[in-house]
Amino acid sequence: MQVVVRFLPHEKKKCDCLKNAFSRIAGVKNLVVGETEARMTYRGDWDDLCLIEYAAWRLRAKASLIDPAQFVIDFSIDRENRPKKLLEELGALPGVRKVFMEDGKAYVIGPVAEVDARLFEPLVRKHGFKFLKLESHRLRTLSYEAWSASSSPQKLREALLKNPAVLRVDLDEREKTVTVLLIPYTIKDLGLVAAGEEAEFTIFPGKAEEEEPPMGDPVPTPSGK
């Protein structure tokens, strides 16, 4: 499969660290590493895609697969409810290529541009499970207000997408909300606010307790891979 991973450089100066790390992954061929994205051909299993992200995070280069992306949904499972139907419906969402369970979590694979992560939580709740978090990404839904009638929502989207940590932007013009999918441990709400001001919009930041915890060591990959 063709794979694209977005990353934030871990050093100010350009180096070949990421190129070397990606090239050591079994199944990676035709590797091209740019300033913020790497493209490659990958011959491996779906559940081994995480190794590509993990190679970057081990170097402290914050990264996320974008085509296909790997969304990790953490939710509670009890003895009465079984996730089979949930997985079937997750797999039927637009853009989703593969769904599987690993260590009690749902893994949803598909391009960032095609898979709407806003649909995960209501679907999990529909099947009687408690949605805990989207573990793989930072997903923020914030209110916004235009400065004038001439302020363009499209310009707001473009301003947010200028930041390489922003992977997808969805605007709800009726509810006046913007949902931003981000590489975790990167841009915070105040950074989104600043980007909104460039497009003549006010974005209202969320509560402090909704922020991510301090970043520790890279999270272990599924099955200890």
C-alpha positions as a printed Julia matrix, in Angstrom:
225×3 Matrix{Float64}:
   0.0    0.0    0.0
   1.02   3.62  -0.49
   1.56   5.34   2.88
   1.95   9.0    3.86
   3.01  10.08   7.35
   3.01  13.69   8.59
   5.6   14.72  11.15
   7.02  17.72  12.96
  10.82  17.83  12.75
  12.47  16.95  16.05
  15.4   19.27  15.39
  15.72  22.72  13.81
  18.43  21.51  11.49
  17.68  18.99   8.75
  19.02  15.5    9.33
  18.54  11.99   7.96
  17.39  10.5   11.28
  13.8    9.95  10.18
  14.8    8.65   6.78
  17.08   6.11   8.44
  14.41   5.12  10.97
  11.72   4.58   8.33
  14.07   2.69   6.01
  14.81   0.13   8.74
  11.15  -0.92   8.96
  10.54  -4.23   7.25
   8.36  -3.81   4.18
   9.13  -0.12   3.56
  10.23   0.65  -0.02
  10.43   3.7   -2.31
  10.88   6.05   0.65
  10.84   9.81   0.05
  11.15  12.11   3.1
  10.25  15.8    2.76
  10.18  18.62   5.31
   6.97  17.53   7.06
   5.78  14.42   5.17
   7.23  11.07   4.24
   5.85   8.9    1.44
   6.59   5.23   0.97
   5.35   1.9   -0.29
   4.58  -0.47   2.55
   4.26  -4.23   2.28
   3.01  -5.35   5.66
  -0.06  -6.14   7.74
  -2.64  -3.51   8.66
  -1.88  -3.88  12.36
   1.82  -3.22  11.71
   1.22   0.26  10.28
   1.75   1.61  13.79
   5.46   0.77  13.45
   5.84   3.69  11.03
   4.45   6.23  13.52
   6.37   4.65  16.34
   9.7    4.95  14.52
   9.24   8.72  14.39
   8.04   9.07  17.98
  11.07   7.17  19.27
  13.16   9.99  17.82
  10.86  12.54  19.52
   9.53  13.63  16.13
   5.79  13.97  16.67
   4.08  12.15  13.83
   0.83  10.7   12.53
  -0.16   8.54   9.6
  -2.49  10.45   7.3
  -3.0    8.09   4.35
  -4.06   5.74   5.62
  -4.43   7.09   9.15
  -4.73   4.75  12.12
  -7.38   5.89  14.6
  -7.3    4.21  18.02
 -10.56   4.32  20.0
 -10.45   3.49  23.7
 -13.83   2.43  25.09
 -15.19   0.32  27.93
 -16.29  -3.26  27.29
 -18.47  -5.28  29.65
 -19.59  -8.9   29.64
 -23.09  -8.16  28.41
 -22.17  -6.1   25.38
 -19.99  -7.37  22.58
 -18.27  -5.05  20.09
 -18.97  -7.12  16.97
 -21.8   -4.89  15.68
 -19.86  -1.78  16.64
 -16.89  -2.93  14.58
 -19.17  -3.69  11.64
 -20.63  -0.17  11.72
 -17.23   1.44  12.17
 -16.08  -0.5    9.12
 -19.05   0.85   7.15
 -18.19   4.5    7.77
 -17.12   6.47   4.66
 -13.42   6.1    3.9
 -12.72   3.26   6.35
 -10.55   0.5    4.87
 -10.01  -1.78   7.86
 -11.21  -2.22  11.46
  -9.88  -4.56  14.13
  -9.65  -4.95  17.92
  -6.35  -5.02  19.81
  -5.95  -4.99  23.61
  -9.56  -3.9   24.14
  -9.33  -0.96  21.72
 -10.79  -0.43  18.26
  -8.38   0.38  15.43
  -9.95   2.17  12.46
  -7.81   2.63   9.35
  -8.51   5.02   6.5
  -7.33   8.32   4.98
  -7.64  11.4    7.2
  -9.28  13.25   4.31
 -12.08  10.66   4.08
 -12.69   9.44   7.66
 -14.62  11.79   9.96
 -13.43  11.13  13.52
 -16.43  13.03  14.91
 -18.56   9.98  14.13
 -16.69   7.62  16.46
 -18.01   8.72  19.85
 -21.76   8.74  18.97
 -21.39   5.32  17.33
 -19.67   3.85  20.39
 -22.42   5.23  22.64
 -25.14   3.96  20.3
 -23.96   0.42  20.99
 -24.03   0.86  24.76
 -20.33   1.37  25.4
 -18.64   4.2   27.24
 -16.38   6.24  24.97
 -13.16   6.96  26.84
 -10.99   8.81  24.33
  -9.54   8.94  20.86
  -6.1    7.76  21.87
  -4.28   8.24  18.58
  -5.05  11.9   17.92
  -6.03  15.15  19.57
  -9.6   15.99  18.5
 -10.9   19.42  19.51
 -14.34  20.89  18.83
 -14.44  24.6   19.66
 -16.9   27.43  19.08
 -16.04  30.27  16.73
 -17.37  33.69  15.82
 -16.74  35.67  12.63
 -15.49  39.22  12.99
 -17.72  40.43  10.16
 -20.17  39.23   7.54
 -17.31  39.13   5.03
 -15.23  36.7    7.13
 -14.92  33.48   5.11
 -15.17  30.06   6.81
 -13.01  28.69   4.01
 -10.25  31.12   5.0
 -10.56  29.89   8.59
 -10.07  26.3    7.4
  -7.07  27.32   5.3
  -5.5   29.27   8.17
  -5.76  26.28  10.5
  -4.39  23.85   7.91
  -1.25  25.95   7.48
   0.07  24.34  10.65
   1.55  20.9    9.79
   0.21  19.52  13.09
  -3.36  20.11  11.86
  -4.49  17.07   9.87
  -8.15  17.87   9.18
 -10.62  20.72   9.8
 -14.42  20.35   9.83
 -16.67  23.41  10.14
 -20.3   23.36  11.26
 -21.54  26.74  10.08
 -24.98  26.25  11.62
 -23.65  25.45  15.11
 -20.65  27.8   14.69
 -18.14  25.13  15.71
 -14.86  23.98  14.26
 -13.47  20.48  14.83
  -9.74  20.08  14.39
  -7.89  16.76  14.17
  -4.29  17.14  15.36
  -1.09  15.22  15.82
  -1.09  14.66  19.61
   1.12  16.77  21.88
   1.45  19.56  19.36
  -0.6   22.74  18.9
  -2.87  23.69  21.83
  -6.14  25.6   21.85
  -4.41  28.99  22.09
  -2.49  28.14  18.93
  -5.79  27.46  17.18
  -7.08  30.79  18.49
  -4.1   32.6   16.97
  -4.61  30.87  13.62
  -8.28  31.87  13.65
  -7.41  35.52  14.18
  -5.4   35.47  10.94
  -8.65  34.65   9.12
 -10.67  37.23  11.12
 -12.37  34.7   13.38
 -12.45  34.33  17.14
 -12.04  30.73  18.3
 -12.97  30.18  21.93
 -10.5   27.87  23.76
 -11.74  24.98  25.88
 -11.27  24.3   29.57
  -7.82  23.58  30.98
  -8.84  20.12  32.2
  -9.59  19.11  28.62
  -5.96  19.57  27.65
  -3.62  16.61  27.18
  -1.49  15.33  30.05
   2.26  15.96  29.88
   3.97  13.86  27.24
   5.87  10.89  28.61
   7.67   8.09  26.82
   6.24   6.88  23.49
   3.21   4.67  23.97
   3.99   0.94  23.4
   2.72  -0.39  20.1
  -0.01  -3.06  19.89
   1.03  -6.53  20.98
   4.37  -5.17  22.14
   5.57  -4.74  18.53
